[in-house]
Each structure stands twice: as structure tokens, then as C-alpha cells.
Amino acid sequence: MRKRETDNSGLLLPLVEEFYSIQGEGVNTGRAAYFIRVGGCDICCSWCDTRHSWNPELHPMVSIVEIAGNVTAAGADSVVVTGGEPLMWNMEPLCRLLRSKGIKTFLETSGTHPLTGKWDWITLSPKKDSPPLSGILEMADELKVVIHDGTDFEAAEMYSRNVRPACQLLLQPEWSRYREMIKAITEYVKKNSRWRVSLQAQKFMHIP
């Protein structure tokens, strides 16, 4: 999906949704965070549960000043920017504005676009058919690989060879195939203990 034909200053972003909730995935599960979902994705996974975010044209361009104001009004001290694929847009202005207010910045990305913005935490969730750029692998704090079928384990190992030693390694079952894949994932982690299991806890808790 193409970005809108506009300058990519990052002062306006296609806002799909924003809400204050609890992080349900990865290393930071259970922490309160304000979520900003940005429109636009050029990977379009067949199992994606946020397909409504793919086309940025369907979502209003909202000022980052307004977005940051909503974050502070909610009383949040950290923000998770997700998508879609947020790095289709220039994230530098949003990060700068949030950090100036003492708000921590967390990114969730597939890594297929150059990194913009300064982040306190980068969650890299690469897809096997759309490999991430090599530079972002070296900057990831967390490698979270969604397991849809058995071939995804091989992709996970391939990507893990290029991250920093301190990067946390997680395997997460794709939600629609949770029952089919969770046993294979737990057995894999038992044999390869540098990996951890990640669950979409927000879905079990029935929260956004």
C-alpha cells in the first residue's frame, strides 16, 4: 500500500486508533501504555488481525501535537507506536515531541523500512516473505516472531543470528492457529532455551 502523495514531514500521521491500555505481547506484557496505531502497510500478511490499518487513505491525517496531547491527558508515561507499519512514515517528530514530555517511546515494526525516530524500545516482528533491513536487526531490543506454521521456526533462527546478544528472543503463536501451534512452540522453546514464548495476553483478558 502506497503512502499518501504528501510530504513525509511526520507532523501529520494517518491515525487508525489511539487508546490507553495494557501491553499484551512480548517482554513488556502487563505494562500500561498508550497505543498509537498508524495506517499503512505494504506487507499485508494473510493472517493479519488489523487489516483495517493497511490503507492509510481510510484514516484521517492527525497532528502529532494533538496525539501527544491525548497521551498526556490520559496520564500515560509510555507510548507504543504500531500499525500497519509505522516506519512507512517519518517518526522523528513524534518521538522528539513525546520524549520532550518525558514519555518513553516503544516501536513495533516489521523492519522493512528505514528506522526513523529515537526509541526506548524496539520490537522487531519480521515476516519471512518480507525480510527486515539489516540495520534494524542490529538495533532491536526484542525479536518477536509470529509462528503461523512450522516453516516460521527456520525464519526465526535466521533472523536471530543477526541481532545483538542482549536482544530478547520470542516466539508467538498466530492467534487464529493458537491451538495448532502452541504445543510446537513450547516444545521448541524447551529444546532451544534462548527463546521465550510470547502470548497475545490482551486477547485472553479481552482488553483492547
KOLKOLZA-745083 format. One record per residue (C-alpha): residue number from 1; chain; residue in one letter; x, y, z. Coordinates in nm, 3 decimals. Layout:
REM KOLKOLZA-745083
<pt k="NUM" c="A" r="A" c1="X" c2="Y" c3="Z"/>
...
This chain:
REM KOLKOLZA-745083
<pt k="1" c="A" r="M" c1="0.000" c2="0.000" c3="0.000"/>
<pt k="2" c="A" r="R" c1="0.147" c2="0.335" c3="-0.105"/>
<pt k="3" c="A" r="K" c1="0.187" c2="0.624" c3="0.131"/>
<pt k="4" c="A" r="R" c1="-0.024" c2="0.928" c3="0.055"/>
<pt k="5" c="A" r="E" c1="0.116" c2="1.164" c3="-0.202"/>
<pt k="6" c="A" r="T" c1="0.231" c2="1.419" c3="0.055"/>
<pt k="7" c="A" r="D" c1="0.550" c2="1.534" c3="0.218"/>
<pt k="8" c="A" r="N" c1="0.669" c2="1.293" c3="0.481"/>
<pt k="9" c="A" r="S" c1="0.746" c2="1.554" c3="0.744"/>
<pt k="10" c="A" r="G" c1="0.593" c2="1.338" c3="1.017"/>
<pt k="11" c="A" r="L" c1="0.395" c2="1.632" c3="1.156"/>
<pt k="12" c="A" r="L" c1="0.074" c2="1.462" c3="1.047"/>
<pt k="13" c="A" r="L" c1="0.012" c2="1.088" c3="1.067"/>
<pt k="14" c="A" r="P" c1="-0.275" c2="0.867" c3="0.940"/>
<pt k="15" c="A" r="L" c1="-0.427" c2="0.776" c3="1.275"/>
<pt k="16" c="A" r="V" c1="-0.616" c2="0.446" c3="1.280"/>
<pt k="17" c="A" r="E" c1="-0.680" c2="0.446" c3="1.654"/>
<pt k="18" c="A" r="E" c1="-0.534" c2="0.553" c3="1.986"/>
<pt k="19" c="A" r="F" c1="-0.611" c2="0.422" c3="2.332"/>
<pt k="20" c="A" r="Y" c1="-0.466" c2="0.374" c3="2.679"/>
<pt k="21" c="A" r="S" c1="-0.440" c2="0.008" c3="2.772"/>
<pt k="22" c="A" r="I" c1="-0.209" c2="-0.272" c3="2.883"/>
<pt k="23" c="A" r="Q" c1="0.068" c2="-0.416" c3="2.669"/>
<pt k="24" c="A" r="G" c1="-0.035" c2="-0.773" c3="2.593"/>
<pt k="25" c="A" r="E" c1="0.262" c2="-0.907" c3="2.399"/>
<pt k="26" c="A" r="G" c1="0.633" c2="-0.959" c3="2.434"/>
<pt k="27" c="A" r="V" c1="0.876" c2="-0.872" c3="2.710"/>
<pt k="28" c="A" r="N" c1="0.672" c2="-0.575" c3="2.832"/>
<pt k="29" c="A" r="T" c1="0.347" c2="-0.768" c3="2.878"/>
<pt k="30" c="A" r="G" c1="0.142" c2="-0.631" c3="3.164"/>
<pt k="31" c="A" r="R" c1="0.273" c2="-0.273" c3="3.149"/>
<pt k="32" c="A" r="A" c1="0.039" c2="0.020" c3="3.098"/>
<pt k="33" c="A" r="A" c1="0.094" c2="0.205" c3="2.770"/>
<pt k="34" c="A" r="Y" c1="-0.078" c2="0.444" c3="2.533"/>
<pt k="35" c="A" r="F" c1="-0.114" c2="0.282" c3="2.190"/>
<pt k="36" c="A" r="I" c1="-0.094" c2="0.479" c3="1.867"/>
<pt k="37" c="A" r="R" c1="-0.185" c2="0.275" c3="1.560"/>
<pt k="38" c="A" r="V" c1="-0.068" c2="0.431" c3="1.235"/>
<pt k="39" c="A" r="G" c1="-0.219" c2="0.347" c3="0.897"/>
<pt k="40" c="A" r="G" c1="-0.035" c2="0.198" c3="0.602"/>
<pt k="41" c="A" r="C" c1="0.119" c2="-0.144" c3="0.542"/>
<pt k="42" c="A" r="D" c1="0.293" c2="-0.291" c3="0.237"/>
<pt k="43" c="A" r="I" c1="0.333" c2="-0.646" c3="0.370"/>
<pt k="44" c="A" r="C" c1="-0.031" c2="-0.741" c3="0.425"/>
<pt k="45" c="A" r="C" c1="0.003" c2="-1.079" c3="0.596"/>
<pt k="46" c="A" r="S" c1="-0.281" c2="-1.320" c3="0.521"/>
<pt k="47" c="A" r="W" c1="-0.342" c2="-1.376" c3="0.893"/>
<pt k="48" c="A" r="C" c1="-0.325" c2="-1.009" c3="0.999"/>
<pt k="49" c="A" r="D" c1="-0.582" c2="-0.909" c3="1.263"/>
<pt k="50" c="A" r="T" c1="-0.557" c2="-0.536" c3="1.185"/>
<pt k="51" c="A" r="R" c1="-0.633" c2="-0.534" c3="0.814"/>
<pt k="52" c="A" r="H" c1="-0.831" c2="-0.215" c3="0.859"/>
<pt k="53" c="A" r="S" c1="-0.498" c2="-0.038" c3="0.908"/>
<pt k="54" c="A" r="W" c1="-0.347" c2="-0.133" c3="0.572"/>
<pt k="55" c="A" r="N" c1="-0.481" c2="0.153" c3="0.361"/>
<pt k="56" c="A" r="P" c1="-0.369" c2="0.490" c3="0.502"/>
<pt k="57" c="A" r="E" c1="-0.619" c2="0.668" c3="0.277"/>
<pt k="58" c="A" r="L" c1="-0.900" c2="0.543" c3="0.500"/>
<pt k="59" c="A" r="H" c1="-0.772" c2="0.722" c3="0.808"/>
<pt k="60" c="A" r="P" c1="-0.752" c2="1.093" c3="0.896"/>
<pt k="61" c="A" r="M" c1="-0.420" c2="1.274" c3="0.898"/>
<pt k="62" c="A" r="V" c1="-0.387" c2="1.392" c3="1.257"/>
<pt k="63" c="A" r="S" c1="-0.138" c2="1.640" c3="1.401"/>
<pt k="64" c="A" r="I" c1="0.126" c2="1.486" c3="1.628"/>
<pt k="65" c="A" r="V" c1="0.063" c2="1.778" c3="1.865"/>
<pt k="66" c="A" r="E" c1="-0.295" c2="1.657" c3="1.907"/>
<pt k="67" c="A" r="I" c1="-0.180" c2="1.297" c3="1.950"/>
<pt k="68" c="A" r="A" c1="0.079" c2="1.391" c3="2.213"/>
<pt k="69" c="A" r="G" c1="-0.183" c2="1.597" c3="2.394"/>
<pt k="70" c="A" r="N" c1="-0.409" c2="1.293" c3="2.413"/>
<pt k="71" c="A" r="V" c1="-0.122" c2="1.090" c3="2.559"/>
<pt k="72" c="A" r="T" c1="-0.054" c2="1.339" c3="2.837"/>
<pt k="73" c="A" r="A" c1="-0.427" c2="1.384" c3="2.906"/>
<pt k="74" c="A" r="A" c1="-0.453" c2="1.007" c3="2.961"/>
<pt k="75" c="A" r="G" c1="-0.174" c2="1.023" c3="3.216"/>
<pt k="76" c="A" r="A" c1="0.043" c2="0.774" c3="3.027"/>
<pt k="77" c="A" r="D" c1="0.420" c2="0.769" c3="3.071"/>
<pt k="78" c="A" r="S" c1="0.493" c2="0.544" c3="2.772"/>
<pt k="79" c="A" r="V" c1="0.369" c2="0.510" c3="2.416"/>
<pt k="80" c="A" r="V" c1="0.365" c2="0.210" c3="2.183"/>
<pt k="81" c="A" r="V" c1="0.361" c2="0.309" c3="1.815"/>
<pt k="82" c="A" r="T" c1="0.230" c2="0.028" c3="1.599"/>
<pt k="83" c="A" r="G" c1="0.045" c2="-0.028" c3="1.274"/>
<pt k="84" c="A" r="G" c1="0.016" c2="-0.119" c3="1.000"/>
<pt k="85" c="A" r="E" c1="0.380" c2="-0.043" c3="0.951"/>
<pt k="86" c="A" r="P" c1="0.469" c2="0.282" c3="1.131"/>
<pt k="87" c="A" r="L" c1="0.809" c2="0.320" c3="0.964"/>
<pt k="88" c="A" r="M" c1="0.637" c2="0.398" c3="0.636"/>
<pt k="89" c="A" r="W" c1="0.618" c2="0.743" c3="0.797"/>
<pt k="90" c="A" r="N" c1="0.878" c2="0.977" c3="0.945"/>
<pt k="91" c="A" r="M" c1="0.865" c2="0.906" c3="1.318"/>
<pt k="92" c="A" r="E" c1="1.133" c2="1.155" c3="1.420"/>
<pt k="93" c="A" r="P" c1="0.898" c2="1.448" c3="1.505"/>
<pt k="94" c="A" r="L" c1="0.659" c2="1.233" c3="1.709"/>
<pt k="95" c="A" r="C" c1="0.940" c2="1.073" c3="1.907"/>
<pt k="96" c="A" r="R" c1="1.103" c2="1.409" c3="1.971"/>
<pt k="97" c="A" r="L" c1="0.777" c2="1.558" c3="2.094"/>
<pt k="98" c="A" r="L" c1="0.692" c2="1.265" c3="2.321"/>
<pt k="99" c="A" r="R" c1="1.040" c2="1.243" c3="2.468"/>
<pt k="100" c="A" r="S" c1="1.038" c2="1.617" c3="2.539"/>
<pt k="101" c="A" r="K" c1="0.740" c2="1.546" c3="2.766"/>
<pt k="102" c="A" r="G" c1="0.924" c2="1.266" c3="2.947"/>
<pt k="103" c="A" r="I" c1="0.726" c2="0.994" c3="2.773"/>
<pt k="104" c="A" r="K" c1="0.904" c2="0.670" c3="2.682"/>
<pt k="105" c="A" r="T" c1="0.876" c2="0.554" c3="2.322"/>
<pt k="106" c="A" r="F" c1="0.823" c2="0.194" c3="2.213"/>
<pt k="107" c="A" r="L" c1="0.812" c2="0.083" c3="1.849"/>
<pt k="108" c="A" r="E" c1="0.658" c2="-0.227" c3="1.690"/>
<pt k="109" c="A" r="T" c1="0.778" c2="-0.279" c3="1.334"/>
<pt k="110" c="A" r="S" c1="0.842" c2="-0.540" c3="1.069"/>
<pt k="111" c="A" r="G" c1="1.168" c2="-0.362" c3="0.989"/>
<pt k="112" c="A" r="T" c1="1.111" c2="-0.333" c3="0.613"/>
<pt k="113" c="A" r="H" c1="1.159" c2="0.046" c3="0.610"/>
<pt k="114" c="A" r="P" c1="1.448" c2="0.261" c3="0.736"/>
<pt k="115" c="A" r="L" c1="1.435" c2="0.345" c3="1.104"/>
<pt k="116" c="A" r="T" c1="1.332" c2="0.698" c3="1.198"/>
<pt k="117" c="A" r="G" c1="1.288" c2="0.835" c3="1.547"/>
<pt k="118" c="A" r="K" c1="1.467" c2="0.772" c3="1.875"/>
<pt k="119" c="A" r="W" c1="1.317" c2="0.481" c3="2.068"/>
<pt k="120" c="A" r="D" c1="1.349" c2="0.348" c3="2.420"/>
<pt k="121" c="A" r="W" c1="1.249" c2="0.002" c3="2.299"/>
<pt k="122" c="A" r="I" c1="1.227" c2="-0.154" c3="1.952"/>
<pt k="123" c="A" r="T" c1="1.019" c2="-0.467" c3="1.900"/>
<pt k="124" c="A" r="L" c1="1.109" c2="-0.619" c3="1.565"/>
<pt k="125" c="A" r="S" c1="0.850" c2="-0.862" c3="1.429"/>
<pt k="126" c="A" r="P" c1="0.984" c2="-0.970" c3="1.087"/>
<pt k="127" c="A" r="K" c1="0.792" c2="-1.170" c3="0.831"/>
<pt k="128" c="A" r="K" c1="0.965" c2="-1.448" c3="0.639"/>
<pt k="129" c="A" r="D" c1="0.846" c2="-1.327" c3="0.297"/>
<pt k="130" c="A" r="S" c1="0.946" c2="-0.965" c3="0.364"/>
<pt k="131" c="A" r="P" c1="1.286" c2="-0.967" c3="0.535"/>
<pt k="132" c="A" r="P" c1="1.384" c2="-0.670" c3="0.754"/>
<pt k="133" c="A" r="L" c1="1.664" c2="-0.432" c3="0.674"/>
<pt k="134" c="A" r="S" c1="1.992" c2="-0.547" c3="0.824"/>
<pt k="135" c="A" r="G" c1="2.045" c2="-0.227" c3="1.023"/>
<pt k="136" c="A" r="I" c1="1.731" c2="-0.262" c3="1.231"/>
<pt k="137" c="A" r="L" c1="1.814" c2="-0.621" c3="1.325"/>
<pt k="138" c="A" r="E" c1="2.122" c2="-0.484" c3="1.500"/>
<pt k="139" c="A" r="M" c1="1.913" c2="-0.228" c3="1.691"/>
<pt k="140" c="A" r="A" c1="1.624" c2="-0.448" c3="1.804"/>
<pt k="141" c="A" r="D" c1="1.568" c2="-0.492" c3="2.177"/>
<pt k="142" c="A" r="E" c1="1.317" c2="-0.769" c3="2.116"/>
<pt k="143" c="A" r="L" c1="1.281" c2="-1.011" c3="1.825"/>
<pt k="144" c="A" r="K" c1="0.922" c2="-1.134" c3="1.824"/>
<pt k="145" c="A" r="V" c1="0.850" c2="-1.388" c3="1.553"/>
<pt k="146" c="A" r="V" c1="0.490" c2="-1.487" c3="1.485"/>
<pt k="147" c="A" r="I" c1="0.460" c2="-1.860" c3="1.424"/>
<pt k="148" c="A" r="H" c1="0.188" c2="-1.946" c3="1.173"/>
<pt k="149" c="A" r="D" c1="0.330" c2="-2.280" c3="1.062"/>
<pt k="150" c="A" r="G" c1="0.638" c2="-2.495" c3="1.107"/>
<pt k="151" c="A" r="T" c1="0.843" c2="-2.310" c3="0.848"/>
<pt k="152" c="A" r="D" c1="0.845" c2="-1.998" c3="1.065"/>
<pt k="153" c="A" r="F" c1="1.089" c2="-2.155" c3="1.310"/>
<pt k="154" c="A" r="E" c1="1.358" c2="-2.163" c3="1.042"/>
<pt k="155" c="A" r="A" c1="1.297" c2="-1.794" c3="0.963"/>
<pt k="156" c="A" r="A" c1="1.314" c2="-1.711" c3="1.335"/>
<pt k="157" c="A" r="E" c1="1.654" c2="-1.875" c3="1.367"/>
<pt k="158" c="A" r="M" c1="1.780" c2="-1.696" c3="1.056"/>
<pt k="159" c="A" r="Y" c1="1.685" c2="-1.356" c3="1.194"/>
<pt k="160" c="A" r="S" c1="1.816" c2="-1.435" c3="1.542"/>
<pt k="161" c="A" r="R" c1="2.167" c2="-1.478" c3="1.407"/>
<pt k="162" c="A" r="N" c1="2.183" c2="-1.108" c3="1.322"/>
<pt k="163" c="A" r="V" c1="2.054" c2="-0.943" c3="1.639"/>
<pt k="164" c="A" r="R" c1="2.256" c2="-0.819" c3="1.935"/>
<pt k="165" c="A" r="P" c1="2.337" c2="-1.068" c3="2.213"/>
<pt k="166" c="A" r="A" c1="2.115" c2="-0.869" c3="2.451"/>
<pt k="167" c="A" r="C" c1="1.813" c2="-0.887" c3="2.221"/>
<pt k="168" c="A" r="Q" c1="1.525" c2="-1.085" c3="2.372"/>
<pt k="169" c="A" r="L" c1="1.403" c2="-1.371" c3="2.150"/>
<pt k="170" c="A" r="L" c1="1.032" c2="-1.456" c3="2.147"/>
<pt k="171" c="A" r="L" c1="0.806" c2="-1.692" c3="1.956"/>
<pt k="172" c="A" r="Q" c1="0.438" c2="-1.604" c3="1.941"/>
<pt k="173" c="A" r="P" c1="0.160" c2="-1.822" c3="1.800"/>
<pt k="174" c="A" r="E" c1="-0.053" c2="-1.658" c3="1.534"/>
<pt k="175" c="A" r="W" c1="-0.387" c2="-1.612" c3="1.706"/>
<pt k="176" c="A" r="S" c1="-0.610" c2="-1.799" c3="1.459"/>
<pt k="177" c="A" r="R" c1="-0.378" c2="-2.101" c3="1.486"/>
<pt k="178" c="A" r="Y" c1="-0.305" c2="-2.079" c3="1.858"/>
<pt k="179" c="A" r="R" c1="-0.436" c2="-2.428" c3="1.938"/>
<pt k="180" c="A" r="E" c1="-0.245" c2="-2.583" c3="1.648"/>
<pt k="181" c="A" r="M" c1="0.089" c2="-2.411" c3="1.716"/>
<pt k="182" c="A" r="I" c1="0.124" c2="-2.359" c3="2.092"/>
<pt k="183" c="A" r="K" c1="0.241" c2="-2.715" c3="2.161"/>
<pt k="184" c="A" r="A" c1="0.502" c2="-2.699" c3="1.884"/>
<pt k="185" c="A" r="I" c1="0.624" c2="-2.363" c3="2.017"/>
<pt k="186" c="A" r="T" c1="0.654" c2="-2.481" c3="2.377"/>
<pt k="187" c="A" r="E" c1="0.841" c2="-2.793" c3="2.268"/>
<pt k="188" c="A" r="Y" c1="1.072" c2="-2.581" c3="2.055"/>
<pt k="189" c="A" r="V" c1="1.146" c2="-2.345" c3="2.345"/>
<pt k="190" c="A" r="K" c1="1.218" c2="-2.639" c3="2.576"/>
<pt k="191" c="A" r="K" c1="1.483" c2="-2.756" c3="2.329"/>
<pt k="192" c="A" r="N" c1="1.609" c2="-2.406" c3="2.248"/>
<pt k="193" c="A" r="S" c1="1.601" c2="-2.221" c3="2.578"/>
<pt k="194" c="A" r="R" c1="1.735" c2="-1.890" c3="2.449"/>
<pt k="195" c="A" r="W" c1="1.384" c2="-1.841" c3="2.307"/>
<pt k="196" c="A" r="R" c1="1.077" c2="-1.750" c3="2.514"/>
<pt k="197" c="A" r="V" c1="0.705" c2="-1.790" c3="2.448"/>
<pt k="198" c="A" r="S" c1="0.505" c2="-1.474" c3="2.385"/>
<pt k="199" c="A" r="L" c1="0.126" c2="-1.479" c3="2.401"/>
<pt k="200" c="A" r="Q" c1="-0.134" c2="-1.222" c3="2.299"/>
<pt k="201" c="A" r="A" c1="-0.245" c2="-1.181" c3="2.658"/>
<pt k="202" c="A" r="Q" c1="-0.478" c2="-0.894" c3="2.570"/>
<pt k="203" c="A" r="K" c1="-0.698" c2="-1.138" c3="2.383"/>
<pt k="204" c="A" r="F" c1="-0.721" c2="-1.374" c3="2.677"/>
<pt k="205" c="A" r="M" c1="-0.804" c2="-1.075" c3="2.900"/>
<pt k="206" c="A" r="H" c1="-1.049" c2="-0.933" c3="2.646"/>
<pt k="207" c="A" r="I" c1="-0.899" c2="-0.585" c3="2.650"/>
<pt k="208" c="A" r="P" c1="-0.801" c2="-0.360" c3="2.353"/>
